[in-house]
Amino acid sequence: MNAKRAVCLAMAVVLLGVLLFTRVVGNGLMLLMDRENFVPAEASIFTLDPYVINEGSSSYWLYAEDNDNYYHFTYEPGREYLLMSKGQPCQDFQRNDVSTWCAPKAKSKLGGN
């Protein structure tokens, strides 16, 4: 009986850790609340960090980042988002102004470029 409790407690701690220390809850809610929201193919629901959200009637992300990249949602069919690597040097870079990004790549929600 004690072994079962220990396993249950360990699983609860792991689940709580995933919920508290990743972006899965916030990203999951955004995906459920607005059809325009998506997670770029290069990111994951656990790591995508939207830092500028549309303030209109829809609440999709405009700018986001993960460990490796910055993302800008363009809302244009066939090139829904722009991607720039965090490892790319960029003078006068501002993460919430895509016009300051150095050579961002256009990407599609459907996986094409």
Order of alpha helices (4+ residues) and beta strands (2+ residues): alpha-alpha-beta-beta-beta-beta-beta
